[in-house]
């Protein structure tokens, strides 16, 4: 009984706010649940809680997808922990050979080899073979632009994939790594009034940035490629290529009054989780949602040299519930008190408290 009273919100919180591609997340959740029977009951309790509190109307297809993903992954971990780990760490060589075969008519094997040699295991656990192939093709296109005299070598390559059945669009961006890439991308989405649901951020050892965003409109619907892609690409190119282009100024010009959907005051909470991941510090921020909030937070971290490795973004009833997996400028977990205090100061200023 005490387990259910204490943990009835746990599954929904982890599904929305943690990186489900990280095996540590799944193994830790499986340990806390303990059995398949408890997992089944917790899933039912999560759905019942949504209905009982009226949260179901805010629980989008995207969130349902995350909840079921957590359930299925945890079921496998509970059934056989060792097999689960082996499957999650399946042979990179096998994936590589299948990817080479898939791309053999379009991409040289050397480019495929370079992709596999320049990214960590986490990337290959996150994406399917089909997605990896799409990423390699986009990087190939980006490289072709580098030798095309009519192209701007700094211009990003963007692929926009509509997923109306999941209430979001996937936006893949390839560019060179440089200061403020993530912040500028977030700012460009904000100028168009789009919300970011999640961000997978990857930088190859050769300096190529591969970022994958899931975005939606303010109405929690997919952001139509036809309506948004061209405008986004124009804004993003200006953000990357024009020194005079000021994202903050553009956001100020476009700012509209946004009605708060929650009743009463929603207190800001900023916490650091050092236990759930061996490699990353997890920064959880709960605060009233405001225009360009993610852009302001990413800028605040950028100013301290903090790298955002991945992000899970959610907005409910006017409240932003954002989670960032972060490391310091040396690629290490952030554990020093003075570093934590510095981040807190910057984040508080960014969210306006």
N, C-alpha and C positions, 0 to 999 in steps of 0.2 A: 504493500500500500504506500509506504513512504517513498519508494522508487517513483511511482507514478505521480504523486503529489509534487515531488521535487523536480522531476525530469519531463513533465508533460509538454514543455515548450522546446525541449532540447533538440528534437529531430528537425523541426522546422527551422530553428536557428542555425544549425550546422549546415543544412541543405542550402540555405540562402547565403550564409556568411562565411563559409569556409571553402577552401580549394579542394574539390572532390577528386581532382587529378593527383593530388598528393596522397600517397599510400599511407602516410602517417595519420592523416585525417580519418581514413576509413578504419585503420587498425585501432586507433584510440577510441573511436565511437563503438566499434565492435566489443572492445574490452569493457566499456562502460555499460553497454546493453546486456552482454553476457550470454544470451541465448536467442535462438530463432523465434521462440515463442514470445519473448519480451519484445523483440524487434517487430513482430507482427502486431502485437498489442499497441506498441508505441506509434506505429503507422496509423492504425485505426483511431487512436486517441488524438493524433495530430489532425486528421480530417474532421473528427467530431468537434474538436476545439474550434476549428475554423467556422464550422456551421453554428456552433453554440454562441460564439462571440460576434458573428457577422463578418468574420475575416475572409470567408470564402469568396466574397465579391472582389476582394483585393488580391486574391491568390491567382495569379495569371498562369497561362500555359507554360511560361518560362519557369516559374517557381514549381509547378507540378512536375516538370521535367527533372528539375534538380532533386526534388523529394524522392521520385522513383529511382533516380540514378543512385542516390545515397542508399536507398533500401536494397537494391539489387547488388551493389558492390559490397555492402555489409553482410548480406546473406552469403555471398561467396567467401568472405573472410571468416564468418562464423562456421561455415561448413568445413573448411580446411585452410587454416592460416598459411601453411607452407605453400600449398598450391596457389593460393591467392597471390602471394608474393612472387612466385615464379612466373605466373601469368602476367602480372603487372610489369615484370622485368624481362619479358620474352625477348628472344634474341634480336638484337638490333641488326645483325647481319641478315637475318631472314627478312626483316622489314625492308632493308636496303635493297636486297635482290629483287623483291617483288616490286619495289618502286622503280628500279632500273628497267624492269620488264614493262611496266606500265607506261614509262616515258621514253622508251627506246627509239620511237620514231620521231621524237621532237627534241630531246635533250641529250647531250653527250653524257656518258657515264662519269666523266671527271667532275661534272657539275653536281651530280647526285652524290658522289663521294665527298665532295667538299661540304655539302649540306650536312651530311651525317658526321663528318669530322669536326664541324664547327659549332655544334649545339649539344647541350647536356642531355642526359637520360630523361630528365623531367619533360622535355619537349616531346620526345617520342612516346612517352606514356600518356601525354595529353591528347595527341591528335591521331586520327585514323590514317591509314595508308593513302586513302583518297585525298584527305586534307593535306597531308605532307606533299603529295604530288602537285596539288594546286599551288602550294607555297613555293615549291621549287620552280614551277613555271613562271610565277610572278617575279621571283628573284632573277630568273633568266631574262625576262623582259626588262627588268631594271638594269641589268648589265648591258643589254643591247642598247638601251638609251644612253649609256655612258660612251659608246663609240659612234653614236649617231650625232653628226655635227649640228643637226637642226634641233636637238633636244637639250634641255637644261639638265645637266648632270645631277643637280640637287633636287630636281622635282621628284616627288614620291610616286610610286605606282599604287593604285587603289583598285581593289576588287570589292564589289558590293553585291551581296547575295540576300535576296528577300526570303524570309521564312514566315509567311503570314500565319501558317498553322501553329507557330510557336510564339506569335506576337512580338517578333523582333526581326531585325536584319543583322547579318554578319558583315562586318567591314574589315577587310584585311589590308594592311598598309606596309609597304616595303620602302625603306629609305636608308640613307647613311646615318650612322650613330653620331649624334652631336648633342651638345648641351640643350636640355629643355624639349626634347622630341615629344615625350609623353604629355607634357604640359601643353604644348602647342596643339597636339591632336585633340586633347580634351577641350581646349578653348574653342577650336574650330567646330566641334559638335555643339558646344554651348551657344555659339553665335546663331546656329540654326534652330535652337530650342530643343535639341534632341537629348534624350536621357541615356546614360551608359549603364547597361546592366552588368557587364563583366568586361574585364580586360586581361588578356594573356599577353605578356610582354616578353619578347625574346630578342637577345642581341647575339649575333654570331661572332665567333672569334676574329673574323675578318672585317668586322665593323658594320655588317649589314643588320639593320633593325627589322624585325618581323613582328608586328603587333596585330592582334586579332581582338576586335571589339564586337560586343553584341549591344545593339542600340535599339531604342524604340521612341515613339512620339510621346508627348505629354499625356496622351490619352491611353497609353500602354498598348499601342498598336505598332505593327512593324513599320519601319521608316522606308517608304517606297523608294526603290532605286530611281525610278523615273522622276520622282519629285525632288529627291534630295542629293543624289550622287554628284551631278555636275556642279551644283552650288557648293557642296562640301569640298570638292577637289579644287575649285577656284580659291576658296578661303584658305585651305590647307597650303596650297602653293604660295600664296601671299605670306602666310605665317612662317613658312620655311625660307622663302627666297627674298622677301623684302624687309630690310632693316627698319624701314619707317612704318611697317604695319604693326599697330599696337592692338593686341587682342583685348586687353582691358578696356581700351577706349571704345572698341567696337561693341563690346558687351554693354557698356554704359549707354551707348546710343540706342541699342536694341532692347534695353531693359523694359520690361512690363511688370505691372503689379501682379503678383501671383497669390491667389487666394490660398490661405492655409486650410487644409482639410481636417486637421486635428483640433480637438477642443481643448482649451486651457493651454497652459505652458508646457512645452516639452523640453526638459533639461538637457543640456549638452553633457555627454559623457565621452571621455577619451581614455582608453585603457590599452595596456601592452600585455600581450600573451607571450611568455617566453617558453612555455611548456609544450605547446601543441605542435611545434616544428623544431627539428634539430638544426636546420640551416637558417631559418628566417625568424625575425621578430614579427609578430602579427599585431598590427595596429588597428584597433576597433574604434570607430568614431560614430556616435549617435548624436544628431543635432538637427534642429529645424532645417528643412530643405530650403535652399535659396538659389537664385540663378547663378550658374557657373560655379557652384560649390566645389565640384571635383577639380576644376581648373585651379581654383584658389588653394585648395589643399595640396595639389601636386606642385604648385609653385612654391608653397611654404616648405615642402620637403626638398625640392630642388635647390633652394637657397642654402640648405645645410649639406648638400652633396649626398642626400639620401636617395638610394635607388629603389624604385618600386618594381618588384619582381612580378607580382600579379596582384589583381584587385578584384574584389567581389562587391558589387554595388547594388543597393536596394533602396527603394523609397516607398514608404507606407504611411498613408494618412498625413502627408506633408512632412514626414520625418525622414531624414536621410540616415540609412544604416549601412555604413561603408567599412569595408575591411581591406587592409593593405598588407601584403607580405613584403617586408622591407629589409634592406641590409645597408650598412654604412658604405662610405666611399672605398673601403678596402674589401668590400664584398662579404663582410662578417656580420653576425648578429649584433644588434645594438643592445648592450647590457650595462654600459657605464651610466651611472646616475646623472652625470653632467650632460651626457648626450640625450638622455630621456627628457631631462628638464628643458633642454634647448628645443627639442621637438615639440614639447607641450606648449612652450611659449609661442612658437611660430604657428602651430595649429590653432591655438586659441585666438590669435590675431586674425588668422584666415577666416575663421567661422564667425568672428565678430563678438567674442566674449572677453 
